[in-house]
Amino acid sequence: MNTDARVAHPPPEHQADVDCVVVGAGPAGLTAAVYLARFHRSCRVIDAGCSRAAWIPTSHNYPGFPPGISGRALIERLYEQACRYGAEVVRGVVEEIRPHTLGFEVRYDGHGCVARRVILATGIQDSLPAMDDADAAILSGTVRLCAICDGYEVDGHEVAVYGEAESTIGHAVFLRSFTDRVTVIAKPGQPPREEALALVRHYGIRYLEAEVGQVHYRPGEGVEVVTRDGARHRFELLYPNLGARVRSELAQRLGAACDPGGCLQVDDHRQTTVPGLYAIGDVVSGLKQMSIAVGHAAQAATAVHNSLEARPWSRPG
Ligand SMILES: Cc1cc2nc3c(=O)[nH]c(=O)nc-3n(C[C@H](O)[C@H](O)[C@H](O)COP(=O)(O)OP(=O)(O)OC[C@H]3O[C@@H](n4cnc5c(N)ncnc54)[C@H](O)[C@@H]3O)c2cc1C
């Protein structure tokens, strides 16, 4: 009799529904599904349908696409690739992940699924100023949320950055590599240190202190920013710098450790501090980029596979 728990197969009534549930079908979650399916692991991806990547008009820094690729097109390709190898992708909102003797029970939309491992790829939700037409403004590239991603395309335009003074000045200095027309609109109440104001002067950045009331998207022209004092300012591009909500609450409820901003802490295999629970992509501490997200996915999926018993391949027939 085989007494090695790693290779012993449990009786059917004690088997999990799937080897791994992946929560989130952005670039991170779908890449994890491609890897898991190609390791012959059963995998269910559960997704609520609001990937940040779907907002990317055209990404020019994602490797392998010289003319660029839209976020939606990239997600569609990853979806097709994951399904081609047998991953199951379903629409749903995961409400809870509970510990289970076989791993975890994942509750979503009235269903339960027992998984031996869970990979969380739930991303973040950007905070935006009050806007009439935020989706259209972002999809047109007029309102932007990632200067690392698309600073290159600023290319001399009139650009504003809005948010808490010090970090917004840092953002503006970053953008000075791409244009000489940068305005900081700093939220009142947290005056920047003198060193930060020295940077503003040194880099020739325009500095306004004002609370933004409303942003109006003007297709083909840019944005009109209306501040609470009633003043109206026109810019070709706007980078809100208002932070984001990290979607880490499912893991936090299981006791997973986070950094002060709410991003999950993981080890070199992308495992959180909860054994068997992995986290990848924007929900993890560090740079929020698709190339990072897919790298995390490769690491986590490989670690999940290696943490489960080997299933010897047998010749068909
Ligand atoms: C406007 C814009 C432009 C960008 N441009 C670039 C670029 O050019 N290059 C680049 O590298 N990066 C770019 N980024 C960043 C990039 O979009 C993110 O780094 C990437 O999408 C992160 O992938 P992810 O899979 O971790 O998260 P996401 O893509 O956000 O996917 C997370 C998924 O999890 C799902 N989810 C969340 N909670 C639940 C739940 N409870 N139950 C079920 N599903 C859930 C969501 O519905 C979503 O589909 C850009 C971002 C924005 C907003």
The ligand as a Gaussian input file, in Angstrom:
#p B3LYP/6-31G(d) Opt

LIG

0 1
 C       -6.019000      53.009000     -18.938000
 C       -4.989000      51.960000     -18.618000
 C       -3.925000      51.744000     -19.484000
 C       -2.976000      50.772000     -19.203000
 N       -1.976000      50.556000     -20.106000
 C       -1.093000      49.570000     -19.883000
 C       -0.060000      49.292000     -20.830000
 O        0.025000      49.905000     -21.895000
 N        0.837000      48.327000     -20.507000
 C        0.764000      47.598000     -19.342000
 O        1.591000      46.727000     -19.122000
 N       -0.213000      47.834000     -18.455000
 C       -1.137000      48.786000     -18.686000
 N       -2.115000      49.038000     -17.760000
 C       -2.151000      48.241000     -16.524000
 C       -2.809000      46.883000     -16.778000
 O       -4.124000      47.081000     -17.244000
 C       -2.808000      46.067000     -15.491000
 O       -1.497000      45.970000     -14.987000
 C       -3.352000      44.666000     -15.757000
 O       -4.659000      44.719000     -16.272000
 C       -3.322000      43.852000     -14.468000
 O       -3.840000      42.589000     -14.734000
 P       -4.574000      41.753000     -13.588000
 O       -4.992000      40.482000     -14.272000
 O       -3.769000      41.704000     -12.371000
 O       -5.870000      42.618000     -13.196000
 P       -7.127000      43.023000     -14.102000
 O       -6.763000      43.096000     -15.534000
 O       -7.705000      44.273000     -13.507000
 O       -8.159000      41.805000     -13.923000
 C       -8.721000      41.544000     -12.670000
 C       -9.988000      40.743000     -12.909000
 O      -10.456000      40.228000     -11.658000
 C      -11.864000      40.284000     -11.656000
 N      -12.353000      40.276000     -10.271000
 C      -12.070000      41.135000      -9.276000
 N      -12.683000      40.773000      -8.135000
 C      -13.404000      39.654000      -8.438000
 C      -14.255000      38.799000      -7.691000
 N      -14.512000      39.012000      -6.380000
 N      -14.839000      37.758000      -8.325000
 C      -14.585000      37.496000      -9.635000
 N      -13.762000      38.286000     -10.395000
 C      -13.183000      39.330000      -9.798000
 C      -12.190000      41.587000     -12.389000
 O      -13.508000      41.551000     -12.906000
 C      -11.126000      41.595000     -13.491000
 O      -11.620000      41.001000     -14.688000
 C       -3.075000      50.001000     -18.013000
 C       -4.141000      50.236000     -17.128000
 C       -5.094000      51.193000     -17.426000
 C       -6.239000      51.408000     -16.475000

